Amino acid sequence: MKIHLPIDIQKRLIPALEKAGSYEIGGVLMGEHIDKAEFRIVDLTIQAQFGSIAFFTRLVADIVKPLKGFFKRTGYNYRKFNYLGEWHSHPSFPPVPSQKDIQSMQEIVTDSDTGANFVILLIVKIKKTQEIEATATVFFQDGQFFECELIKEKLI
């Protein structure tokens, strides 16, 4: 699976990561299906409440309105535009899923209220060069997960 991380999304993440400093932050990803097993992140939420140095908890109340707005803006075309998954930062650790991350994503993908066949977890951190370092992992309902090919547009 391929996940595109556009420049405009990176530019939104950088100041949020800087503001959070050593605390984890995160939100949800909204994406566009652009080809077979290929998606572009087109929007995301940035939760105002930070987590701790080693943990982030998404607040469900913070995502309902942005998701409804996204679906309205994209004409309720759920086949092309939909909830893609979650993102959070690992400012003090490598941007790879922890055991807790894996468990949380499995809970999301198997939750019947989510209605997803898969979910993506994007983990990010900011480098000293003000660039985003990131990984994307896809999780399936059957418990399988693997790292996606992350295509990061270059900042100019």
Buried (B, 14 or more C-beta within 10 A) or exposed (E): BBBBBBEEBBEBBBEBBEEBEEBBBBBBBBBBBEEEEBBBBBBBBBBEEBBEEBEBEBEEEBBEEBBEEBBEEBEEEEEEBBBBBBBBBBBEEEBEBBEEBBEBBBEBBBEEEBEBEBBBBBBBBBEEEEBBBBBBBBBBBEEEBEEBEBEBEEEE
